[in-house]
């Protein structure tokens, strides 16, 4: 293609491999600089939220591998090889991630979108090992087709516009989530529910309310033990939900195996991961099979559906805290069956939690459509099948600095 050239990844910028601070120096972790790990990176978001941070001391010790704003991070080891994100501030990463810091000849946002297409190449270079790994040298030598910077920026602007809409929707979902959390705390933790002034508290429970075991108010469906050798990311068969798919409520995993319909998860279903981090989230994507080591919790009374997600959160996270140790924590049926849920009197209208859930599902469904459209454009733009050279591009807010450069 005219104006496009085959280049090595390290021609596009500096390649940096991360490193985890030694346990001998715990003070190198703190609250100042994001520390990116593969588990932080969802399948669908450009920018991410991390669980750990590096301190000022840690930054000084690892300043040679610091990652500036708008650095592209690519997982190059393990089952999640190929997952990609972009830093939104000065950050660091662990050793499972190779990152690309764009040089002045290339557009940082374009590099991110280019990197999202690398999974198949990374898997091929990993050579079918039990634990796939692509080291820094191999990663740096991978060749990709790229246009000149002006075209890169236009391509990135088109795709970034979709991602900004998605991010705005994610913020709306987060606001709804926060509102639901605050309402739950006010009514069911502080017990300042409507009319609380006139209700007696008997042994910590409002009069007329009940405490029930989780199985008494919800059906718990455990995932099916599918044959892992039949999993694929090529769209063959039906989508599946693994533990790693729960946080961002979407999947790129499939199986050609069939299972009973009771294992099919639908939009709005509440899911809990049962190994490692016990993720809790509603499903927002199309119908998919649920894989073992995860479960669906469905209220027997539909009016309790939205409320139930808030009610189980603290007990599940309590078990997560006490079951973590030298081995991966495992949430079992005995733990779930022992969870006690406070069931309010009928006068308390908990259907408001369903309304929060319905709004989140609606917004998330819109995001799924936006991602689908963006991904269809991505493959065509990155292959040069869509010519953007003569297009007048309105740069999104995240790329304002490029408006002046390419006006």
QUIMO-V620641 format. One record per run of one state. SS is the DSSP state (2 for helix, 1 for strand, 0 for the rest). FROM is the first residue (numbers start at 0). TO is the last residue. If there is no record, write none. Layout:
BEGIN
SS&FROM&TO / SS&FROM&TO
END
This chain:
BEGIN
0&0&2 / 1&3&7 / 2&8&11 / 1&12&16 / 0&17&21 / 2&22&27 / 1&28&29 / 0&30&31 / 1&32&35 / 0&36&36 / 2&37&39 / 0&40&50 / 1&51&53 / 0&54&54 / 2&55&60 / 0&61&61 / 2&62&64 / 0&65&65 / 1&66&66 / 0&67&70 / 1&71&74 / 0&75&75 / 1&76&76 / 0&77&82 / 1&83&85 / 0&86&89 / 1&90&92 / 0&93&95 / 1&96&101 / 0&102&106 / 2&107&114 / 0&115&117 / 2&118&125 / 0&126&131 / 1&132&132 / 0&133&134 / 2&135&140 / 0&141&141 / 1&142&146 / 0&147&147 / 2&148&188 / 0&189&194 / 2&195&197 / 0&198&199 / 1&200&201 / 0&202&203 / 1&204&205 / 0&206&208 / 1&209&212 / 2&213&216 / 1&217&221 / 0&222&222 / 1&223&223 / 0&224&226 / 2&227&229 / 1&230&231 / 0&232&236 / 1&237&240 / 0&241&241 / 2&242&245 / 0&246&252 / 1&253&254 / 0&255&259 / 2&260&262 / 1&263&264 / 0&265&268 / 1&269&272 / 0&273&273 / 1&274&274 / 0&275&278 / 1&279&281 / 0&282&286 / 1&287&290 / 0&291&292 / 1&293&298 / 0&299&300 / 2&301&322 / 0&323&328 / 1&329&329 / 0&330&331 / 2&332&337 / 0&338&338 / 1&339&342 / 0&343&349 / 2&350&381 / 0&382&395 / 2&396&398 / 0&399&399 / 2&400&404 / 0&405&406
END
